[in-house]
Amino acid sequence: RVPLLARAGMLPTLIAVWYVANLFFNIGMKRSHALLPDVMLLTSLQMMAGGLALPAAFAFGSDLDPARWWAWRRQLTVSSVLLLCGTLCTNVSLVLLSVSFTHVIKTCEPFFAMVIVGVWDRALPGATAALATATTVSGVLVASVSQRHSAGKASDLSTGIAVAMLANLSLQLRNVLNKRLMQLSPPAEAADDRLLSENGEGDPEELRKGVGEDDEPEEQQRRGGGGGAVPVGPMKPAELLLVSLTAAL
């Protein structure tokens, strides 16, 4: 069992590692633009890393369950599209803006996350969270004004800020969706569709009508395929990342 002190320091450590890794990654991407000016090519190379890592994970016997992917297929498709959009917009903003100012714009991510979660859960954020987010957004606005005075091309600056904001929106939408994917089990209906499609004949909706709520468990098992349920559950973080990268590619 992990000691309480170690668990308390785990979250700040993960956040620090994420921020430092993200910073160095963006610096590397900024320098890569000088060698490969094509933004789409660079983005495709990023996605290709997931496409290569996924079969490698299978080869080394990682705990990957394609049944989960099928059960979450619609949500994974949306997550992959948001990942592609967010990554592409981030790379475009790195072309138009400096790395430091891009990270200043990225600090607005909590604002987007707060709005998305509020709309999703239909609940207003707490006063402390709203005040902290307002302070952050105010700082970004001040930095944007000072950056506009020192920038050479105002059009490139405005476009870069807009694209960076779109990247924030896409990635935070994906984060909120992924949070649900890693917490919840997929709808039972999705697994039932897979079972009925593979083991029955005809449309899954028609086949499901033959299995009522009052049927005996043996009857449900026989109609569902006889071999037991599909082992589905919440997505794992590494699995979710690799599948999303591969689908985005």
C-alpha positions as CSV (number, residue, x, y, z in Angstrom):
1,R,0.0,0.0,0.0
2,V,1.3,3.5,-0.9
3,P,2.1,5.6,2.2
4,L,-0.1,8.6,2.8
5,L,2.8,11.1,2.4
6,A,3.8,9.5,-0.9
7,R,0.2,9.7,-2.2
8,A,0.0,13.4,-1.1
9,G,3.1,14.3,-3.1
10,M,2.3,12.2,-6.1
11,L,-0.1,14.7,-7.7
12,P,2.2,17.7,-7.5
13,T,5.1,15.5,-8.9
14,L,3.0,14.4,-11.8
15,I,1.9,17.9,-12.6
16,A,5.5,19.2,-12.5
17,V,6.7,16.3,-14.7
18,W,3.9,17.0,-17.1
19,Y,4.6,20.7,-17.3
20,V,8.4,20.3,-17.7
21,A,8.0,17.5,-20.3
22,N,5.4,19.6,-22.2
23,L,7.8,22.6,-22.2
24,F,10.8,20.7,-23.6
25,F,8.5,19.0,-26.1
26,N,7.3,22.4,-27.4
27,I,10.8,23.7,-27.6
28,G,11.8,20.6,-29.6
29,M,8.7,21.1,-31.9
30,K,9.6,24.8,-32.4
31,R,13.1,23.8,-33.5
32,S,11.7,21.0,-35.7
33,H,9.7,23.6,-37.7
34,A,13.0,24.9,-39.0
35,L,13.9,21.5,-40.4
36,L,10.4,20.4,-41.5
37,P,8.2,23.5,-42.2
38,D,5.2,21.3,-43.0
39,V,3.0,21.4,-39.9
40,M,0.8,18.5,-41.1
41,L,3.9,16.3,-41.6
42,L,5.1,17.1,-38.0
43,T,1.7,16.4,-36.6
44,S,1.5,13.1,-38.5
45,L,4.9,12.0,-37.1
46,Q,3.6,12.7,-33.6
47,M,0.6,10.5,-34.2
48,M,2.8,7.9,-35.8
49,A,4.5,7.4,-32.5
50,G,1.2,6.0,-31.1
51,G,0.6,3.9,-34.2
52,L,4.0,2.2,-33.6
53,A,3.7,2.0,-29.8
54,L,0.3,0.2,-29.9
55,P,1.5,-3.0,-31.8
56,A,4.7,-2.9,-29.7
57,A,2.5,-2.9,-26.5
58,F,0.6,-5.9,-27.9
59,A,3.9,-7.7,-28.8
60,F,5.2,-7.3,-25.2
61,G,2.0,-8.6,-23.7
62,S,0.6,-5.4,-22.2
63,D,-2.9,-5.6,-20.7
64,L,-4.8,-4.2,-23.7
65,D,-8.4,-5.2,-24.3
66,P,-9.9,-4.5,-27.8
67,A,-13.3,-5.2,-26.4
68,R,-13.1,-2.0,-24.4
69,W,-12.2,-0.1,-27.6
70,W,-15.3,-1.5,-29.4
71,A,-17.5,-0.7,-26.5
72,W,-16.2,2.9,-26.3
73,R,-15.9,3.3,-30.1
74,R,-18.0,6.4,-30.4
75,Q,-16.3,8.2,-27.5
76,L,-12.8,7.1,-28.7
77,T,-13.5,8.5,-32.2
78,V,-14.5,11.9,-30.7
79,S,-11.4,11.8,-28.4
80,S,-9.1,11.1,-31.3
81,V,-10.6,13.9,-33.5
82,L,-10.1,16.3,-30.6
83,L,-6.5,15.1,-30.0
84,L,-5.7,15.6,-33.7
85,C,-7.3,19.1,-33.7
86,G,-5.6,20.2,-30.5
87,T,-2.2,18.9,-31.5
88,L,-2.4,20.5,-35.0
89,C,-3.5,23.8,-33.6
90,T,-0.7,23.7,-31.0
91,N,1.8,23.1,-33.8
92,V,0.4,26.0,-35.9
93,S,0.6,28.3,-32.9
94,L,4.2,27.4,-32.3
95,V,4.9,28.5,-35.9
96,L,3.2,31.8,-35.4
97,L,4.2,32.5,-31.8
98,S,7.2,32.1,-29.5
99,V,7.3,29.1,-27.2
100,S,7.1,31.3,-24.1
101,F,4.0,33.1,-25.4
102,T,2.4,29.9,-26.5
103,H,2.7,28.6,-22.9
104,V,1.2,31.8,-21.7
105,I,-1.8,31.2,-23.8
106,K,-1.9,27.6,-22.6
107,T,-2.3,28.8,-19.1
108,C,-5.9,29.6,-20.1
109,E,-6.7,25.8,-20.2
110,P,-8.2,25.8,-16.7
111,F,-10.8,28.4,-17.9
112,F,-11.9,26.2,-20.7
113,A,-11.9,23.1,-18.4
114,M,-14.1,25.0,-15.9
115,V,-16.6,26.1,-18.5
116,I,-16.8,22.6,-20.1
117,V,-17.2,20.8,-16.8
118,G,-19.9,23.4,-15.8
119,V,-21.8,22.9,-19.0
120,W,-21.4,19.1,-18.8
121,D,-22.4,18.7,-15.2
122,R,-24.8,21.7,-15.2
123,A,-23.2,23.1,-12.1
124,L,-21.6,26.4,-11.4
125,P,-17.9,26.4,-10.3
126,G,-16.9,27.3,-6.8
127,A,-16.0,30.8,-5.9
128,T,-12.3,29.9,-5.3
129,A,-11.9,28.2,-8.7
130,A,-13.7,31.0,-10.5
131,L,-11.5,33.7,-8.8
132,A,-8.3,31.8,-9.6
133,T,-9.3,31.3,-13.2
134,A,-10.3,34.9,-13.6
135,T,-6.8,36.0,-12.2
136,T,-5.1,33.7,-14.7
137,V,-7.2,35.0,-17.7
138,S,-6.5,38.6,-16.6
139,G,-2.7,37.8,-16.7
140,V,-3.0,36.3,-20.1
141,L,-4.8,39.4,-21.4
142,V,-2.1,41.7,-20.0
143,A,0.6,39.5,-21.6
144,S,-1.3,39.6,-24.9
145,V,-1.5,43.4,-25.0
146,S,2.3,43.7,-24.2
147,Q,3.1,41.1,-26.8
148,R,1.0,42.9,-29.4
149,H,3.1,46.1,-29.0
150,S,6.4,44.2,-29.4
151,A,5.3,41.8,-32.2
152,G,6.2,42.5,-35.8
153,K,3.0,41.3,-37.5
154,A,-0.2,41.9,-35.8
155,S,-2.1,39.5,-38.1
156,D,0.2,36.6,-37.2
157,L,-0.2,37.4,-33.5
158,S,-4.0,37.5,-33.7
159,T,-4.1,34.3,-35.7
160,G,-1.6,32.5,-33.4
161,I,-3.6,33.5,-30.3
162,A,-6.9,32.3,-31.9
163,V,-5.3,29.0,-33.0
164,A,-3.8,28.5,-29.5
165,M,-7.2,29.1,-27.9
166,L,-8.8,26.6,-30.3
167,A,-6.1,24.1,-29.2
168,N,-7.0,24.8,-25.5
169,L,-10.7,24.2,-26.2
170,S,-10.0,20.9,-28.2
171,L,-7.6,19.5,-25.7
172,Q,-9.7,20.3,-22.6
173,L,-12.8,18.8,-24.3
174,R,-10.7,15.7,-24.8
175,N,-9.5,15.7,-21.2
176,V,-13.0,15.9,-19.8
177,L,-14.1,13.1,-22.1
178,N,-11.1,11.0,-21.2
179,K,-11.8,11.5,-17.5
180,R,-15.2,9.9,-18.1
181,L,-13.7,7.1,-20.1
182,M,-11.2,6.2,-17.3
183,Q,-13.9,6.4,-14.6
184,L,-17.0,4.8,-16.1
185,S,-17.7,1.4,-17.5
186,P,-19.0,1.4,-21.1
187,P,-22.7,1.2,-21.7
188,A,-23.9,-2.4,-21.4
189,E,-25.8,-1.9,-24.6
190,A,-22.5,-1.4,-26.5
191,A,-21.2,-4.8,-25.3
192,D,-24.6,-6.4,-26.0
193,D,-24.5,-5.0,-29.6
194,R,-21.1,-6.7,-30.1
195,L,-22.3,-10.0,-28.7
196,L,-25.5,-10.0,-30.6
197,S,-23.9,-9.0,-33.9
198,E,-21.3,-11.7,-33.6
199,N,-23.5,-14.5,-32.3
200,G,-27.0,-13.7,-33.5
201,E,-28.5,-13.0,-36.8
202,G,-30.1,-9.8,-38.0
203,D,-30.2,-6.4,-36.4
204,P,-29.0,-6.1,-32.8
205,E,-32.0,-4.0,-31.8
206,E,-34.4,-6.7,-33.1
207,L,-32.3,-9.4,-31.3
208,R,-32.3,-7.5,-28.1
209,K,-36.1,-7.4,-28.0
210,G,-36.0,-11.2,-27.5
211,V,-34.1,-10.8,-24.2
212,G,-36.5,-9.3,-21.6
213,E,-35.7,-8.0,-18.2
214,D,-37.5,-11.0,-16.6
215,D,-35.5,-13.6,-18.6
216,E,-33.5,-16.2,-16.6
217,P,-29.7,-15.6,-16.5
218,E,-29.2,-18.9,-18.4
219,E,-31.4,-17.6,-21.2
220,Q,-29.6,-14.2,-21.3
221,Q,-26.3,-16.0,-21.4
222,R,-27.5,-18.3,-24.2
223,R,-28.8,-15.4,-26.3
224,G,-25.7,-13.4,-25.5
225,G,-23.3,-16.0,-26.9
226,G,-23.2,-18.7,-24.2
227,G,-19.5,-18.0,-23.3
228,G,-19.9,-15.2,-20.8
229,A,-19.8,-11.5,-20.9
230,V,-17.3,-9.4,-22.8
231,P,-14.6,-8.2,-20.4
232,V,-15.1,-4.5,-20.7
233,G,-14.5,-1.7,-18.2
234,P,-13.0,1.8,-17.8
235,M,-10.2,2.7,-20.2
236,K,-6.6,2.7,-18.8
237,P,-4.5,5.9,-19.3
238,A,-1.8,4.4,-21.4
239,E,-4.3,2.4,-23.4
240,L,-6.4,5.4,-24.0
241,L,-3.5,7.5,-25.2
242,L,-2.1,4.8,-27.6
243,V,-5.5,4.1,-29.2
244,S,-6.3,7.8,-29.6
245,L,-2.9,8.5,-31.2
246,T,-3.4,5.6,-33.6
247,A,-6.9,6.6,-34.5
248,A,-5.8,10.2,-35.0
249,L,-3.1,9.0,-37.4
